[in-house]
Amino acid sequence: MDNLIKGTATLELFCWLDPAADLPGWDILKGSPFGATLAAPEGNAPSAGDQLLSVRNYFAEYHLEFFRQRRYNHLPSRLHAMLQFATRIDAMAFRDKHPERVFGKNLSCARSKNAYLCSFHDASWLDYLRLPHSLSLSALDEVAHYYWSGKTVEDVGLTFMNEPWREVPVIEALYQGTLEPVQDNEPSGWLPGFR
């Protein structure tokens, strides 16, 4: 699968934004769509569980970036790209898997403008990396290879705790370029009155 697009043809991508946000994308430092940061909520110390989850999140991101630099340097970095969803369906699947990450956010659509670089990947690989298991370095490299090559978790038979691990693929777009918001924000649908 060729999961890299470099060009000027119009793309429509989706993301969940806070109501006051004007940039279509996730801020990796303030809470990417796939994990929390090491920062605690205001006035609260992070719990041990939150700290462990934060360490797993950072480790997953670090290993993916380290592997990308070695083998897939032609693809956009997760650290320097806008994280979008390839389709509205992918954004909704993400909401179903991670409702706490989109609570109170609007589903927003944006269109590409001018030249861009965009690659597509199954974000469910990150969910797998963040499970509480110990993977060998070769297994981590294998997962990173599947992620960067564009394979979905459905393409590979995964196990967790000696049981089959099946997840719906959620295709994310790593976008470098200019995006223009499309004015048709949709509420997250989790509580009436929240957008």
PyMOL commands that place a pseudoatom at each C-alpha (Angstrom):
pseudoatom trace, name=CA, resn=MET, resi=1, chain=A, elem=C, hetatm=0, pos=[0.000, 0.000, 0.000]
pseudoatom trace, name=CA, resn=ASP, resi=2, chain=A, elem=C, hetatm=0, pos=[1.379, 3.397, -0.969]
pseudoatom trace, name=CA, resn=ASN, resi=3, chain=A, elem=C, hetatm=0, pos=[0.353, 5.524, 1.985]
pseudoatom trace, name=CA, resn=LEU, resi=4, chain=A, elem=C, hetatm=0, pos=[2.154, 8.752, 1.015]
pseudoatom trace, name=CA, resn=ILE, resi=5, chain=A, elem=C, hetatm=0, pos=[0.640, 11.582, -1.005]
pseudoatom trace, name=CA, resn=LYS, resi=6, chain=A, elem=C, hetatm=0, pos=[2.707, 14.532, -2.134]
pseudoatom trace, name=CA, resn=GLY, resi=7, chain=A, elem=C, hetatm=0, pos=[0.904, 17.027, -4.302]
pseudoatom trace, name=CA, resn=THR, resi=8, chain=A, elem=C, hetatm=0, pos=[-1.717, 19.715, -4.639]
pseudoatom trace, name=CA, resn=ALA, resi=9, chain=A, elem=C, hetatm=0, pos=[-4.933, 17.736, -5.248]
pseudoatom trace, name=CA, resn=THR, resi=10, chain=A, elem=C, hetatm=0, pos=[-7.575, 18.751, -2.713]
pseudoatom trace, name=CA, resn=LEU, resi=11, chain=A, elem=C, hetatm=0, pos=[-7.818, 16.565, 0.389]
pseudoatom trace, name=CA, resn=GLU, resi=12, chain=A, elem=C, hetatm=0, pos=[-10.511, 16.754, 3.060]
pseudoatom trace, name=CA, resn=LEU, resi=13, chain=A, elem=C, hetatm=0, pos=[-9.398, 15.692, 6.517]
pseudoatom trace, name=CA, resn=PHE, resi=14, chain=A, elem=C, hetatm=0, pos=[-11.146, 15.612, 9.906]
pseudoatom trace, name=CA, resn=CYS, resi=15, chain=A, elem=C, hetatm=0, pos=[-10.249, 16.263, 13.526]
pseudoatom trace, name=CA, resn=TRP, resi=16, chain=A, elem=C, hetatm=0, pos=[-11.830, 16.889, 16.918]
pseudoatom trace, name=CA, resn=LEU, resi=17, chain=A, elem=C, hetatm=0, pos=[-11.271, 20.464, 18.119]
pseudoatom trace, name=CA, resn=ASP, resi=18, chain=A, elem=C, hetatm=0, pos=[-12.043, 22.444, 21.227]
pseudoatom trace, name=CA, resn=PRO, resi=19, chain=A, elem=C, hetatm=0, pos=[-14.777, 25.005, 20.453]
pseudoatom trace, name=CA, resn=ALA, resi=20, chain=A, elem=C, hetatm=0, pos=[-12.325, 27.938, 20.679]
pseudoatom trace, name=CA, resn=ALA, resi=21, chain=A, elem=C, hetatm=0, pos=[-9.599, 26.276, 18.582]
pseudoatom trace, name=CA, resn=ASP, resi=22, chain=A, elem=C, hetatm=0, pos=[-8.872, 27.682, 15.166]
pseudoatom trace, name=CA, resn=LEU, resi=23, chain=A, elem=C, hetatm=0, pos=[-6.054, 25.409, 13.994]
pseudoatom trace, name=CA, resn=PRO, resi=24, chain=A, elem=C, hetatm=0, pos=[-7.267, 22.124, 12.539]
pseudoatom trace, name=CA, resn=GLY, resi=25, chain=A, elem=C, hetatm=0, pos=[-5.112, 19.603, 14.328]
pseudoatom trace, name=CA, resn=TRP, resi=26, chain=A, elem=C, hetatm=0, pos=[-4.027, 18.110, 17.625]
pseudoatom trace, name=CA, resn=ASP, resi=27, chain=A, elem=C, hetatm=0, pos=[-1.408, 19.774, 19.771]
pseudoatom trace, name=CA, resn=ILE, resi=28, chain=A, elem=C, hetatm=0, pos=[1.046, 16.980, 20.610]
pseudoatom trace, name=CA, resn=LEU, resi=29, chain=A, elem=C, hetatm=0, pos=[2.075, 18.766, 23.808]
pseudoatom trace, name=CA, resn=LYS, resi=30, chain=A, elem=C, hetatm=0, pos=[-1.418, 19.539, 25.082]
pseudoatom trace, name=CA, resn=GLY, resi=31, chain=A, elem=C, hetatm=0, pos=[-2.991, 16.165, 24.455]
pseudoatom trace, name=CA, resn=SER, resi=32, chain=A, elem=C, hetatm=0, pos=[-2.723, 14.352, 21.179]
pseudoatom trace, name=CA, resn=PRO, resi=33, chain=A, elem=C, hetatm=0, pos=[-5.653, 12.184, 20.180]
pseudoatom trace, name=CA, resn=PHE, resi=34, chain=A, elem=C, hetatm=0, pos=[-3.773, 9.139, 21.390]
pseudoatom trace, name=CA, resn=GLY, resi=35, chain=A, elem=C, hetatm=0, pos=[-2.621, 9.923, 24.890]
pseudoatom trace, name=CA, resn=ALA, resi=36, chain=A, elem=C, hetatm=0, pos=[-2.195, 12.212, 27.824]
pseudoatom trace, name=CA, resn=THR, resi=37, chain=A, elem=C, hetatm=0, pos=[0.872, 14.208, 28.675]
pseudoatom trace, name=CA, resn=LEU, resi=38, chain=A, elem=C, hetatm=0, pos=[2.955, 14.074, 31.813]
pseudoatom trace, name=CA, resn=ALA, resi=39, chain=A, elem=C, hetatm=0, pos=[1.320, 17.279, 33.037]
pseudoatom trace, name=CA, resn=ALA, resi=40, chain=A, elem=C, hetatm=0, pos=[-1.266, 16.864, 35.777]
pseudoatom trace, name=CA, resn=PRO, resi=41, chain=A, elem=C, hetatm=0, pos=[-4.632, 18.630, 35.791]
pseudoatom trace, name=CA, resn=GLU, resi=42, chain=A, elem=C, hetatm=0, pos=[-4.379, 22.056, 37.405]
pseudoatom trace, name=CA, resn=GLY, resi=43, chain=A, elem=C, hetatm=0, pos=[-3.925, 21.802, 41.146]
pseudoatom trace, name=CA, resn=ASN, resi=44, chain=A, elem=C, hetatm=0, pos=[-3.732, 17.991, 41.155]
pseudoatom trace, name=CA, resn=ALA, resi=45, chain=A, elem=C, hetatm=0, pos=[-0.793, 15.656, 41.354]
pseudoatom trace, name=CA, resn=PRO, resi=46, chain=A, elem=C, hetatm=0, pos=[-0.857, 12.944, 38.682]
pseudoatom trace, name=CA, resn=SER, resi=47, chain=A, elem=C, hetatm=0, pos=[-1.831, 9.506, 39.930]
pseudoatom trace, name=CA, resn=ALA, resi=48, chain=A, elem=C, hetatm=0, pos=[0.544, 6.569, 39.559]
pseudoatom trace, name=CA, resn=GLY, resi=49, chain=A, elem=C, hetatm=0, pos=[-1.746, 5.169, 36.847]
pseudoatom trace, name=CA, resn=ASP, resi=50, chain=A, elem=C, hetatm=0, pos=[-1.691, 8.480, 34.963]
pseudoatom trace, name=CA, resn=GLN, resi=51, chain=A, elem=C, hetatm=0, pos=[2.094, 8.587, 35.168]
pseudoatom trace, name=CA, resn=LEU, resi=52, chain=A, elem=C, hetatm=0, pos=[2.425, 5.031, 33.874]
pseudoatom trace, name=CA, resn=LEU, resi=53, chain=A, elem=C, hetatm=0, pos=[0.049, 5.783, 30.993]
pseudoatom trace, name=CA, resn=SER, resi=54, chain=A, elem=C, hetatm=0, pos=[2.038, 8.928, 30.196]
pseudoatom trace, name=CA, resn=VAL, resi=55, chain=A, elem=C, hetatm=0, pos=[5.279, 6.965, 30.124]
pseudoatom trace, name=CA, resn=ARG, resi=56, chain=A, elem=C, hetatm=0, pos=[3.727, 4.382, 27.759]
pseudoatom trace, name=CA, resn=ASN, resi=57, chain=A, elem=C, hetatm=0, pos=[2.422, 7.182, 25.516]
pseudoatom trace, name=CA, resn=TYR, resi=58, chain=A, elem=C, hetatm=0, pos=[5.788, 8.876, 25.278]
pseudoatom trace, name=CA, resn=PHE, resi=59, chain=A, elem=C, hetatm=0, pos=[7.606, 5.581, 24.766]
pseudoatom trace, name=CA, resn=ALA, resi=60, chain=A, elem=C, hetatm=0, pos=[5.275, 4.639, 21.893]
pseudoatom trace, name=CA, resn=GLU, resi=61, chain=A, elem=C, hetatm=0, pos=[5.773, 8.029, 20.232]
pseudoatom trace, name=CA, resn=TYR, resi=62, chain=A, elem=C, hetatm=0, pos=[9.543, 7.889, 20.787]
pseudoatom trace, name=CA, resn=HIS, resi=63, chain=A, elem=C, hetatm=0, pos=[9.917, 4.421, 19.277]
pseudoatom trace, name=CA, resn=LEU, resi=64, chain=A, elem=C, hetatm=0, pos=[7.766, 5.262, 16.254]
pseudoatom trace, name=CA, resn=GLU, resi=65, chain=A, elem=C, hetatm=0, pos=[9.803, 8.414, 15.592]
pseudoatom trace, name=CA, resn=PHE, resi=66, chain=A, elem=C, hetatm=0, pos=[13.126, 6.635, 16.120]
pseudoatom trace, name=CA, resn=PHE, resi=67, chain=A, elem=C, hetatm=0, pos=[12.104, 3.903, 13.653]
pseudoatom trace, name=CA, resn=ARG, resi=68, chain=A, elem=C, hetatm=0, pos=[10.780, 6.466, 11.119]
pseudoatom trace, name=CA, resn=GLN, resi=69, chain=A, elem=C, hetatm=0, pos=[14.109, 8.284, 11.119]
pseudoatom trace, name=CA, resn=ARG, resi=70, chain=A, elem=C, hetatm=0, pos=[15.947, 5.036, 10.384]
pseudoatom trace, name=CA, resn=ARG, resi=71, chain=A, elem=C, hetatm=0, pos=[13.666, 3.428, 7.767]
pseudoatom trace, name=CA, resn=TYR, resi=72, chain=A, elem=C, hetatm=0, pos=[10.894, 5.820, 6.666]
pseudoatom trace, name=CA, resn=ASN, resi=73, chain=A, elem=C, hetatm=0, pos=[12.573, 9.219, 6.692]
pseudoatom trace, name=CA, resn=HIS, resi=74, chain=A, elem=C, hetatm=0, pos=[10.619, 10.250, 3.570]
pseudoatom trace, name=CA, resn=LEU, resi=75, chain=A, elem=C, hetatm=0, pos=[7.339, 10.220, 5.581]
pseudoatom trace, name=CA, resn=PRO, resi=76, chain=A, elem=C, hetatm=0, pos=[6.161, 13.125, 7.753]
pseudoatom trace, name=CA, resn=SER, resi=77, chain=A, elem=C, hetatm=0, pos=[7.093, 12.911, 11.424]
pseudoatom trace, name=CA, resn=ARG, resi=78, chain=A, elem=C, hetatm=0, pos=[4.261, 12.518, 13.941]
pseudoatom trace, name=CA, resn=LEU, resi=79, chain=A, elem=C, hetatm=0, pos=[6.037, 15.218, 15.950]
pseudoatom trace, name=CA, resn=HIS, resi=80, chain=A, elem=C, hetatm=0, pos=[6.034, 17.789, 13.135]
pseudoatom trace, name=CA, resn=ALA, resi=81, chain=A, elem=C, hetatm=0, pos=[2.781, 17.051, 11.326]
pseudoatom trace, name=CA, resn=MET, resi=82, chain=A, elem=C, hetatm=0, pos=[-0.837, 17.913, 11.993]
pseudoatom trace, name=CA, resn=LEU, resi=83, chain=A, elem=C, hetatm=0, pos=[-2.605, 14.771, 13.170]
pseudoatom trace, name=CA, resn=GLN, resi=84, chain=A, elem=C, hetatm=0, pos=[-5.894, 14.461, 11.304]
pseudoatom trace, name=CA, resn=PHE, resi=85, chain=A, elem=C, hetatm=0, pos=[-8.295, 11.646, 10.487]
pseudoatom trace, name=CA, resn=ALA, resi=86, chain=A, elem=C, hetatm=0, pos=[-8.530, 10.447, 6.895]
pseudoatom trace, name=CA, resn=THR, resi=87, chain=A, elem=C, hetatm=0, pos=[-12.353, 10.381, 6.881]
pseudoatom trace, name=CA, resn=ARG, resi=88, chain=A, elem=C, hetatm=0, pos=[-15.338, 11.320, 9.013]
pseudoatom trace, name=CA, resn=ILE, resi=89, chain=A, elem=C, hetatm=0, pos=[-15.839, 7.589, 9.648]
pseudoatom trace, name=CA, resn=ASP, resi=90, chain=A, elem=C, hetatm=0, pos=[-12.304, 7.314, 11.077]
pseudoatom trace, name=CA, resn=ALA, resi=91, chain=A, elem=C, hetatm=0, pos=[-12.946, 10.320, 13.341]
pseudoatom trace, name=CA, resn=MET, resi=92, chain=A, elem=C, hetatm=0, pos=[-16.180, 8.730, 14.583]
pseudoatom trace, name=CA, resn=ALA, resi=93, chain=A, elem=C, hetatm=0, pos=[-14.441, 5.381, 15.143]
pseudoatom trace, name=CA, resn=PHE, resi=94, chain=A, elem=C, hetatm=0, pos=[-11.834, 7.212, 17.215]
pseudoatom trace, name=CA, resn=ARG, resi=95, chain=A, elem=C, hetatm=0, pos=[-14.623, 8.822, 19.257]
pseudoatom trace, name=CA, resn=ASP, resi=96, chain=A, elem=C, hetatm=0, pos=[-16.149, 5.399, 19.886]
pseudoatom trace, name=CA, resn=LYS, resi=97, chain=A, elem=C, hetatm=0, pos=[-12.773, 4.026, 21.080]
pseudoatom trace, name=CA, resn=HIS, resi=98, chain=A, elem=C, hetatm=0, pos=[-11.688, 7.097, 23.069]
pseudoatom trace, name=CA, resn=PRO, resi=99, chain=A, elem=C, hetatm=0, pos=[-14.760, 9.111, 24.152]
pseudoatom trace, name=CA, resn=GLU, resi=100, chain=A, elem=C, hetatm=0, pos=[-12.815, 10.881, 26.901]
pseudoatom trace, name=CA, resn=ARG, resi=101, chain=A, elem=C, hetatm=0, pos=[-10.446, 12.363, 24.298]
pseudoatom trace, name=CA, resn=VAL, resi=102, chain=A, elem=C, hetatm=0, pos=[-13.230, 14.073, 22.310]
pseudoatom trace, name=CA, resn=PHE, resi=103, chain=A, elem=C, hetatm=0, pos=[-15.631, 15.054, 25.092]
pseudoatom trace, name=CA, resn=GLY, resi=104, chain=A, elem=C, hetatm=0, pos=[-16.915, 18.581, 24.390]
pseudoatom trace, name=CA, resn=LYS, resi=105, chain=A, elem=C, hetatm=0, pos=[-15.013, 18.865, 21.108]
pseudoatom trace, name=CA, resn=ASN, resi=106, chain=A, elem=C, hetatm=0, pos=[-16.387, 19.604, 17.648]
pseudoatom trace, name=CA, resn=LEU, resi=107, chain=A, elem=C, hetatm=0, pos=[-15.798, 17.383, 14.660]
pseudoatom trace, name=CA, resn=SER, resi=108, chain=A, elem=C, hetatm=0, pos=[-14.143, 19.693, 12.156]
pseudoatom trace, name=CA, resn=CYS, resi=109, chain=A, elem=C, hetatm=0, pos=[-13.341, 19.308, 8.497]
pseudoatom trace, name=CA, resn=ALA, resi=110, chain=A, elem=C, hetatm=0, pos=[-10.432, 21.015, 6.736]
pseudoatom trace, name=CA, resn=ARG, resi=111, chain=A, elem=C, hetatm=0, pos=[-9.271, 21.131, 3.131]
pseudoatom trace, name=CA, resn=SER, resi=112, chain=A, elem=C, hetatm=0, pos=[-5.743, 21.179, 1.849]
pseudoatom trace, name=CA, resn=LYS, resi=113, chain=A, elem=C, hetatm=0, pos=[-4.441, 24.344, 0.276]
pseudoatom trace, name=CA, resn=ASN, resi=114, chain=A, elem=C, hetatm=0, pos=[-1.421, 24.463, -2.031]
pseudoatom trace, name=CA, resn=ALA, resi=115, chain=A, elem=C, hetatm=0, pos=[1.334, 21.823, -1.924]
pseudoatom trace, name=CA, resn=TYR, resi=116, chain=A, elem=C, hetatm=0, pos=[1.442, 19.317, 0.941]
pseudoatom trace, name=CA, resn=LEU, resi=117, chain=A, elem=C, hetatm=0, pos=[2.904, 16.059, 2.164]
pseudoatom trace, name=CA, resn=CYS, resi=118, chain=A, elem=C, hetatm=0, pos=[0.496, 13.579, 3.774]
pseudoatom trace, name=CA, resn=SER, resi=119, chain=A, elem=C, hetatm=0, pos=[0.825, 9.974, 4.869]
pseudoatom trace, name=CA, resn=PHE, resi=120, chain=A, elem=C, hetatm=0, pos=[-1.874, 7.633, 6.184]
pseudoatom trace, name=CA, resn=HIS, resi=121, chain=A, elem=C, hetatm=0, pos=[-1.482, 5.183, 9.066]
pseudoatom trace, name=CA, resn=ASP, resi=122, chain=A, elem=C, hetatm=0, pos=[-3.621, 3.019, 11.330]
pseudoatom trace, name=CA, resn=ALA, resi=123, chain=A, elem=C, hetatm=0, pos=[-3.712, 4.713, 14.739]
pseudoatom trace, name=CA, resn=SER, resi=124, chain=A, elem=C, hetatm=0, pos=[-4.801, 1.430, 16.324]
pseudoatom trace, name=CA, resn=TRP, resi=125, chain=A, elem=C, hetatm=0, pos=[-1.115, 0.446, 16.269]
pseudoatom trace, name=CA, resn=LEU, resi=126, chain=A, elem=C, hetatm=0, pos=[-0.595, 3.098, 18.946]
pseudoatom trace, name=CA, resn=ASP, resi=127, chain=A, elem=C, hetatm=0, pos=[-3.373, 1.554, 21.030]
pseudoatom trace, name=CA, resn=TYR, resi=128, chain=A, elem=C, hetatm=0, pos=[-1.531, -1.750, 20.755]
pseudoatom trace, name=CA, resn=LEU, resi=129, chain=A, elem=C, hetatm=0, pos=[1.809, -0.209, 21.748]
pseudoatom trace, name=CA, resn=ARG, resi=130, chain=A, elem=C, hetatm=0, pos=[0.182, 1.323, 24.821]
pseudoatom trace, name=CA, resn=LEU, resi=131, chain=A, elem=C, hetatm=0, pos=[-1.165, -1.942, 26.165]
pseudoatom trace, name=CA, resn=PRO, resi=132, chain=A, elem=C, hetatm=0, pos=[0.471, -3.092, 29.428]
pseudoatom trace, name=CA, resn=HIS, resi=133, chain=A, elem=C, hetatm=0, pos=[2.791, -5.664, 27.904]
pseudoatom trace, name=CA, resn=SER, resi=134, chain=A, elem=C, hetatm=0, pos=[6.506, -6.051, 27.387]
pseudoatom trace, name=CA, resn=LEU, resi=135, chain=A, elem=C, hetatm=0, pos=[7.537, -6.216, 23.761]
pseudoatom trace, name=CA, resn=SER, resi=136, chain=A, elem=C, hetatm=0, pos=[11.039, -7.092, 22.652]
pseudoatom trace, name=CA, resn=LEU, resi=137, chain=A, elem=C, hetatm=0, pos=[12.968, -4.579, 20.590]
pseudoatom trace, name=CA, resn=SER, resi=138, chain=A, elem=C, hetatm=0, pos=[12.400, -6.687, 17.478]
pseudoatom trace, name=CA, resn=ALA, resi=139, chain=A, elem=C, hetatm=0, pos=[8.642, -6.791, 18.177]
pseudoatom trace, name=CA, resn=LEU, resi=140, chain=A, elem=C, hetatm=0, pos=[8.613, -2.999, 18.665]
pseudoatom trace, name=CA, resn=ASP, resi=141, chain=A, elem=C, hetatm=0, pos=[10.417, -2.597, 15.352]
pseudoatom trace, name=CA, resn=GLU, resi=142, chain=A, elem=C, hetatm=0, pos=[7.905, -4.901, 13.676]
pseudoatom trace, name=CA, resn=VAL, resi=143, chain=A, elem=C, hetatm=0, pos=[4.955, -2.860, 14.991]
pseudoatom trace, name=CA, resn=ALA, resi=144, chain=A, elem=C, hetatm=0, pos=[6.672, 0.379, 13.910]
pseudoatom trace, name=CA, resn=HIS, resi=145, chain=A, elem=C, hetatm=0, pos=[7.294, -1.103, 10.458]
pseudoatom trace, name=CA, resn=TYR, resi=146, chain=A, elem=C, hetatm=0, pos=[3.610, -2.059, 10.110]
pseudoatom trace, name=CA, resn=TYR, resi=147, chain=A, elem=C, hetatm=0, pos=[2.545, 1.412, 11.240]
pseudoatom trace, name=CA, resn=TRP, resi=148, chain=A, elem=C, hetatm=0, pos=[4.827, 3.345, 8.877]
pseudoatom trace, name=CA, resn=SER, resi=149, chain=A, elem=C, hetatm=0, pos=[4.266, 1.009, 5.919]
pseudoatom trace, name=CA, resn=GLY, resi=150, chain=A, elem=C, hetatm=0, pos=[0.517, 1.671, 6.089]
pseudoatom trace, name=CA, resn=LYS, resi=151, chain=A, elem=C, hetatm=0, pos=[-0.653, -1.767, 7.199]
pseudoatom trace, name=CA, resn=THR, resi=152, chain=A, elem=C, hetatm=0, pos=[-3.757, -1.924, 9.372]
pseudoatom trace, name=CA, resn=VAL, resi=153, chain=A, elem=C, hetatm=0, pos=[-4.085, -3.965, 12.550]
pseudoatom trace, name=CA, resn=GLU, resi=154, chain=A, elem=C, hetatm=0, pos=[-6.595, -6.118, 10.647]
pseudoatom trace, name=CA, resn=ASP, resi=155, chain=A, elem=C, hetatm=0, pos=[-3.828, -7.089, 8.212]
pseudoatom trace, name=CA, resn=VAL, resi=156, chain=A, elem=C, hetatm=0, pos=[-1.784, -8.696, 11.000]
pseudoatom trace, name=CA, resn=GLY, resi=157, chain=A, elem=C, hetatm=0, pos=[-2.812, -11.329, 13.543]
pseudoatom trace, name=CA, resn=LEU, resi=158, chain=A, elem=C, hetatm=0, pos=[-2.094, -9.664, 16.894]
pseudoatom trace, name=CA, resn=THR, resi=159, chain=A, elem=C, hetatm=0, pos=[-2.318, -11.170, 20.344]
pseudoatom trace, name=CA, resn=PHE, resi=160, chain=A, elem=C, hetatm=0, pos=[-2.391, -9.695, 23.823]
pseudoatom trace, name=CA, resn=MET, resi=161, chain=A, elem=C, hetatm=0, pos=[-2.079, -11.920, 26.909]
pseudoatom trace, name=CA, resn=ASN, resi=162, chain=A, elem=C, hetatm=0, pos=[-2.232, -15.009, 24.664]
pseudoatom trace, name=CA, resn=GLU, resi=163, chain=A, elem=C, hetatm=0, pos=[-5.615, -13.956, 23.245]
pseudoatom trace, name=CA, resn=PRO, resi=164, chain=A, elem=C, hetatm=0, pos=[-6.404, -12.570, 19.789]
pseudoatom trace, name=CA, resn=TRP, resi=165, chain=A, elem=C, hetatm=0, pos=[-6.406, -8.755, 19.833]
pseudoatom trace, name=CA, resn=ARG, resi=166, chain=A, elem=C, hetatm=0, pos=[-8.771, -7.249, 17.311]
pseudoatom trace, name=CA, resn=GLU, resi=167, chain=A, elem=C, hetatm=0, pos=[-9.471, -3.570, 16.848]
pseudoatom trace, name=CA, resn=VAL, resi=168, chain=A, elem=C, hetatm=0, pos=[-11.157, -1.509, 14.198]
pseudoatom trace, name=CA, resn=PRO, resi=169, chain=A, elem=C, hetatm=0, pos=[-8.573, 0.405, 12.167]
pseudoatom trace, name=CA, resn=VAL, resi=170, chain=A, elem=C, hetatm=0, pos=[-8.670, 4.179, 12.613]
pseudoatom trace, name=CA, resn=ILE, resi=171, chain=A, elem=C, hetatm=0, pos=[-6.790, 5.817, 9.776]
pseudoatom trace, name=CA, resn=GLU, resi=172, chain=A, elem=C, hetatm=0, pos=[-4.970, 8.978, 10.696]
pseudoatom trace, name=CA, resn=ALA, resi=173, chain=A, elem=C, hetatm=0, pos=[-3.351, 11.438, 8.319]
pseudoatom trace, name=CA, resn=LEU, resi=174, chain=A, elem=C, hetatm=0, pos=[0.008, 12.993, 9.133]
pseudoatom trace, name=CA, resn=TYR, resi=175, chain=A, elem=C, hetatm=0, pos=[-0.278, 16.255, 7.249]
pseudoatom trace, name=CA, resn=GLN, resi=176, chain=A, elem=C, hetatm=0, pos=[2.391, 18.853, 6.495]
pseudoatom trace, name=CA, resn=GLY, resi=177, chain=A, elem=C, hetatm=0, pos=[1.112, 21.884, 4.647]
pseudoatom trace, name=CA, resn=THR, resi=178, chain=A, elem=C, hetatm=0, pos=[-1.666, 24.436, 4.894]
pseudoatom trace, name=CA, resn=LEU, resi=179, chain=A, elem=C, hetatm=0, pos=[-5.237, 23.515, 5.806]
pseudoatom trace, name=CA, resn=GLU, resi=180, chain=A, elem=C, hetatm=0, pos=[-8.322, 25.697, 5.523]
pseudoatom trace, name=CA, resn=PRO, resi=181, chain=A, elem=C, hetatm=0, pos=[-11.241, 24.957, 7.857]
pseudoatom trace, name=CA, resn=VAL, resi=182, chain=A, elem=C, hetatm=0, pos=[-14.530, 23.955, 6.257]
pseudoatom trace, name=CA, resn=GLN, resi=183, chain=A, elem=C, hetatm=0, pos=[-17.334, 25.703, 8.150]
pseudoatom trace, name=CA, resn=ASP, resi=184, chain=A, elem=C, hetatm=0, pos=[-19.544, 22.771, 9.187]
pseudoatom trace, name=CA, resn=ASN, resi=185, chain=A, elem=C, hetatm=0, pos=[-18.635, 21.878, 12.762]
pseudoatom trace, name=CA, resn=GLU, resi=186, chain=A, elem=C, hetatm=0, pos=[-20.546, 18.996, 14.257]
pseudoatom trace, name=CA, resn=PRO, resi=187, chain=A, elem=C, hetatm=0, pos=[-20.929, 18.427, 18.003]
pseudoatom trace, name=CA, resn=SER, resi=188, chain=A, elem=C, hetatm=0, pos=[-19.310, 15.363, 19.497]
pseudoatom trace, name=CA, resn=GLY, resi=189, chain=A, elem=C, hetatm=0, pos=[-22.806, 14.068, 20.324]
pseudoatom trace, name=CA, resn=TRP, resi=190, chain=A, elem=C, hetatm=0, pos=[-22.027, 12.960, 23.838]
pseudoatom trace, name=CA, resn=LEU, resi=191, chain=A, elem=C, hetatm=0, pos=[-24.218, 15.450, 25.704]
pseudoatom trace, name=CA, resn=PRO, resi=192, chain=A, elem=C, hetatm=0, pos=[-26.908, 17.795, 24.359]
pseudoatom trace, name=CA, resn=GLY, resi=193, chain=A, elem=C, hetatm=0, pos=[-25.710, 21.365, 24.121]
pseudoatom trace, name=CA, resn=PHE, resi=194, chain=A, elem=C, hetatm=0, pos=[-21.997, 20.511, 23.950]
pseudoatom trace, name=CA, resn=ARG, resi=195, chain=A, elem=C, hetatm=0, pos=[-20.288, 21.256, 20.675]
for i in range(1, 195): cmd.bond("trace and resi %d" % i, "trace and resi %d" % (i + 1))
show_as sticks, trace
zoom trace
